[in-house]
Amino acid sequence: MEKDKNMNSNVAMQQYRQNHIHGGVETATPHRLVQMLMEGVLEKLLAAKGFMASGQVAKKGEHISWAISIIDSLRACLNTEVGGDVAINLGRLYDYMEARLLEANLKNDATMIDEVASLMIEIKSGWDAIPAEFHGEPGVNR
């Protein structure tokens, strides 16, 4: 009975999060969508580390793969024609991050996950510092 209650609670929480995220995506600016992707990478890396620590190999691999997939989505957002060298270098950094995550998964190395998380935090802090007038939000003068 207690197990069923916990499973129902987990399912309800997942549905809530999915609806909350879906609702946020529909109304988000492109700037906010990129922030959400970066936040998603960090969440998946944190979860992967937890699964790694508890010896849940399949779950660890699943969350690392999910983080890699999100990083691929971030790469797809890059526009090298507009972003030039910054976009090109960011694409290379995303390649490096993915390679490190693959290696972290194979070697079961949490320090590699930490390295990628640190890089993502650095990228995100730069992205977060972009002034509001460049976010593409309604009602903001450009």
TORVOMAR-784123 format. One record per atom (N, C-alpha, C): residue in one letter; x, y, z. Coordinates in steps of 0.05 Angstrom, whole numbers, padded with zeros to 5 digits, always signed. Each point is the difference from the previous one (the first is absolute). Layout:
<sites>
AXYZ
...
</sites>
This chain:
<sites>
M+00016-00024+00000
M-00016+00024+00000
M+00017+00025+00000
E+00020+00001+00018
E+00018+00023+00001
E+00016+00003-00026
K+00008-00022-00012
K+00014+00001-00026
K-00017+00012-00022
D-00026-00008-00001
D-00018+00011-00019
D-00004+00030+00004
K-00002+00008+00025
K-00003+00029+00007
K+00024+00016-00010
N+00024-00011+00005
N+00024+00014-00009
N+00002+00001-00030
M-00008-00022-00014
M+00000+00000-00029
M-00020+00020-00011
N-00024+00001+00011
N-00020+00020-00008
N+00010+00028+00004
S+00013+00005+00023
S+00011+00026+00006
S+00021+00008-00020
N+00018-00019-00007
N+00021+00005-00020
N-00012+00006-00027
V-00020-00015-00008
V-00013+00004-00026
V-00013+00028-00001
A-00014+00007+00022
A-00013+00026+00002
A+00020+00022-00002
M+00023-00003+00014
M+00021+00021-00001
M+00011+00003-00028
Q+00005-00023-00013
Q+00011+00001-00028
Q-00020+00014-00018
Q-00026-00006+00003
Q-00020+00013-00017
Q-00001+00030+00005
Y+00002+00007+00026
Y+00000+00029+00007
Y+00023+00014-00013
R+00024-00012+00003
R+00024+00012-00011
R-00002+00002-00030
Q-00010-00021-00013
Q-00003+00000-00029
Q-00019+00022-00009
N-00023+00003+00013
N-00019+00021-00007
N+00011+00028+00006
H+00015+00002+00022
H+00012+00026+00007
H+00020+00008-00021
I+00017-00019-00007
I+00021+00006-00020
I-00013+00005-00027
H-00020-00016-00008
H-00013+00004-00026
H-00013+00027-00001
G-00014+00008+00022
G-00012+00027+00001
G+00020+00022-00002
G+00023-00004+00013
G+00022+00020-00001
G+00012+00002-00028
V+00002-00022-00014
V+00011+00000-00027
V-00018+00016-00019
E-00025-00003+00003
E-00019+00013-00019
E+00001+00030+00002
T+00006+00011+00023
T+00000+00029+00004
T+00028+00012+00002
A+00021-00017-00002
A+00028+00009+00003
A+00010+00014-00025
T+00017+00020+00005
T+00015+00013-00021
T+00022-00019-00009
P+00012+00005-00023
P+00023-00017-00009
P+00023+00001+00021
H+00004+00023+00012
H+00020+00002+00021
H-00006-00018+00024
R-00024+00000+00008
R-00009-00016+00023
R+00002-00030-00007
L-00007-00007-00025
L+00001-00028-00009
L+00029-00011+00003
V+00019+00017-00008
V+00028-00009+00002
V+00008-00003+00030
Q-00010+00019+00017
Q+00005-00003+00029
Q-00012-00026+00010
M-00024-00007-00009
M-00013-00024+00009
M+00016-00025-00009
L+00011+00001-00024
L+00017-00023-00010
L+00024-00003+00018
M+00013+00023+00006
M+00024-00001+00017
M-00007-00011+00028
E-00022+00009+00011
E-00010-00010+00026
E-00005-00029-00001
G-00011-00010-00023
G-00006-00028-00004
G+00026-00017+00001
V+00021+00010-00013
V+00026-00014+00000
V+00009-00002+00029
L-00001+00021+00014
L+00010+00000+00028
L-00016-00019+00017
E-00026+00000-00003
E-00017-00019+00015
E+00007-00029-00007
K+00004-00006-00025
K+00006-00027-00008
K+00027-00009+00010
L+00019+00019+00000
L+00027-00007+00011
L-00001-00005+00030
L-00015+00016+00014
L-00003-00005+00029
L-00012-00027+00005
A-00021-00006-00014
A-00013-00026+00003
A+00019-00023-00007
A+00015+00003-00022
A+00019-00021-00008
A+00020-00005+00022
K+00010+00021+00012
K+00019-00003+00022
K-00012-00015+00024
G-00025+00006+00006
G-00014-00014+00021
G-00003-00030-00006
F-00007-00006-00025
F-00003-00028-00008
F+00027-00014-00001
M+00021+00015-00008
M+00027-00011+00000
M+00008-00008+00029
A-00005+00018+00018
A+00008-00004+00028
A-00015-00024+00012
S-00025-00004-00008
S-00016-00022+00011
S+00002-00026-00016
G+00017+00000-00021
G+00005-00024-00015
G-00022-00007-00020
Q-00017+00018-00007
Q-00022-00005-00019
Q+00010+00007-00028
V+00014-00019-00011
V+00014+00004-00026
V-00018+00008-00022
A-00023-00014-00003
A-00018+00006-00022
A-00011+00028+00002
K-00009+00008+00024
K-00011+00027+00004
K+00022+00021-00005
K+00024-00005+00009
K+00022+00018-00004
K+00004+00004-00030
G+00002-00021-00015
G+00004+00001-00029
G-00023+00015-00014
E-00024-00005+00009
E-00024+00013-00011
E+00001+00030+00004
H+00008+00009+00023
H+00001+00029+00005
H+00024+00013-00014
I+00022-00014-00002
I+00022+00011-00015
I-00007+00003-00029
S-00014-00021-00011
S-00009+00001-00028
S-00020+00023-00004
W-00017+00004+00019
W-00019+00022-00001
W+00014+00027+00000
A+00021+00003+00017
A+00015+00025+00000
A+00014+00005-00027
I+00011-00022-00012
I+00013+00003-00026
I-00021+00008-00021
S-00023-00011+00001
S-00021+00008-00018
S-00008+00029+00002
I-00001+00010+00025
I-00007+00028+00004
I+00023+00018-00011
I+00025-00009+00005
I+00022+00015-00011
I-00001+00001-00031
D-00009-00022-00012
D-00004+00000-00029
D-00021+00021-00008
S-00021+00003+00016
S-00020+00020-00005
S+00011+00028+00003
L+00018+00004+00019
L+00013+00026+00003
L+00017+00006-00025
R+00014-00020-00009
R+00016+00003-00024
R-00017+00009-00024
A-00024-00012-00002
A-00018+00006-00022
A-00009+00029+00001
C+00001+00012+00023
C-00008+00028+00003
C+00021+00020-00010
L+00025-00010-00003
L+00022+00017-00008
L-00004+00010-00029
N+00006+00025-00004
N-00001+00012-00027
N+00028+00011-00006
T+00016-00014-00015
T+00027+00008-00005
T+00002+00025-00018
E-00021+00004-00016
E+00000+00024-00017
E-00003+00025+00016
V-00016+00000+00021
V-00004+00023+00017
V+00021+00000+00023
G+00004-00024+00011
G+00018-00002+00024
G+00029-00002-00007
G+00007-00006-00024
G+00028-00001-00009
G+00017-00018+00017
D+00024+00010+00008
D+00019-00016+00015
D-00011-00009+00027
V-00017+00016+00012
V-00011-00007+00026
V-00017-00026-00003
A-00017+00000-00020
A-00017-00023-00005
A+00016-00025-00008
I+00021+00005-00016
I+00017-00023-00008
I+00014-00012+00024
N+00012+00018+00017
N+00014-00010+00024
N-00019-00013+00019
L-00024+00011+00003
L-00020-00013+00018
L-00007-00027-00011
G-00003-00003-00026
G-00005-00026-00012
G+00022-00020+00007
R+00025+00009-00001
R+00023-00017+00007
R-00001-00008+00029
L-00008+00019+00017
L-00002-00005+00029
L-00021-00021+00005
Y-00023+00003-00014
Y-00021-00020+00003
Y+00010-00028-00009
D+00016-00001-00021
D+00012-00026-00009
D+00017-00012+00023
Y+00016+00017+00012
Y+00018-00008+00021
Y-00017-00011+00024
M-00020+00015+00007
M-00017-00007+00023
M-00013-00028-00005
E-00010-00004-00024
E-00012-00026-00007
E+00020-00023+00002
A+00024+00005-00010
A+00021-00020+00002
A+00007-00007+00029
R+00002+00021+00016
R+00006-00005+00029
R-00023-00015+00014
L-00024+00005-00008
L-00023-00014+00012
L+00000-00030-00008
L+00007-00005-00025
L+00002-00028-00009
L+00022-00014+00015
E+00022+00014+00004
E+00022-00012+00015
E-00007-00004+00030
A-00014+00020+00011
A-00009-00002+00028
A-00018-00024+00004
N-00017-00005-00020
N-00018-00023+00002
N+00015-00026-00001
L+00019-00002-00019
L+00016-00024-00003
L+00018-00006+00024
K+00012+00021+00011
K+00019-00003+00022
K-00013+00003+00027
N-00026+00007+00000
N-00015+00004+00026
N+00015+00021+00016
D+00006+00023-00012
D+00017+00021+00012
D-00017+00025+00005
A-00006+00005+00025
A-00016+00023+00007
A+00014+00026-00004
T+00027+00000+00001
T+00015+00025-00004
T-00004+00011-00029
M-00003-00018-00019
M-00005+00009-00027
M-00028+00012-00003
I-00019-00011+00014
I-00027+00012+00001
I+00002+00028+00012
D+00015+00002+00022
D+00003+00026+00013
D+00013+00021-00018
E+00020-00010-00016
E+00013+00018-00019
E-00020+00011-00021
V-00017-00018-00010
V-00019+00009-00020
V-00021+00019+00013
A-00008-00007+00024
A-00019+00017+00014
A+00012+00028+00005
S+00025+00001+00007
S+00013+00025+00004
S+00002+00017-00025
L+00006-00014-00023
L+00000+00014-00026
L-00028+00011-00006
M-00021-00017+00005
M-00027+00009-00007
M-00008+00024+00018
I+00008-00001+00025
I-00006+00022+00018
I+00013+00026-00010
E+00025-00003-00009
E+00014+00023-00011
E-00014+00012-00025
I-00008-00018-00018
I-00014+00008-00024
I-00027+00013+00008
K-00014-00012+00018
K-00026+00010+00008
K+00002+00027+00014
S+00021+00004+00016
S+00003+00026+00013
S+00004+00022-00020
G+00015-00006-00022
G+00003+00020-00021
G-00026+00005-00014
W-00015-00022-00005
W-00026+00003-00014
W-00020+00016+00018
D+00001-00006+00026
D-00018+00014+00018
D+00006+00030+00002
A+00025+00007-00005
A+00009+00028+00002
A-00008+00016-00024
I-00010-00012-00021
I-00009+00015-00024
I-00022+00019+00008
P+00003+00026-00006
P-00020+00020+00008
P-00028-00007-00012
A-00020+00007+00015
A-00028-00006-00007
A-00008+00010-00027
E+00011+00022-00009
E-00008+00011-00026
E+00008-00018-00023
F+00017-00020+00005
F+00008-00019-00021
F-00014-00028+00003
H-00018-00002+00019
H-00014-00026+00005
H-00022-00005-00020
G-00011+00020-00013
G-00022-00005-00018
G-00026-00002+00015
E-00001+00012+00024
E-00025-00001+00016
E-00019+00022-00009
P-00026-00007+00001
P-00020+00020-00008
P+00002+00024+00019
G-00004+00023-00011
G-00001+00025+00016
G+00027+00011+00007
V+00021-00011-00010
V+00027+00010+00005
V+00009+00014-00025
N+00008+00026+00003
N+00009+00015-00022
N+00027-00009-00009
R+00004+00001-00027
R+00027-00008-00011
R+00012+00024-00014
</sites>
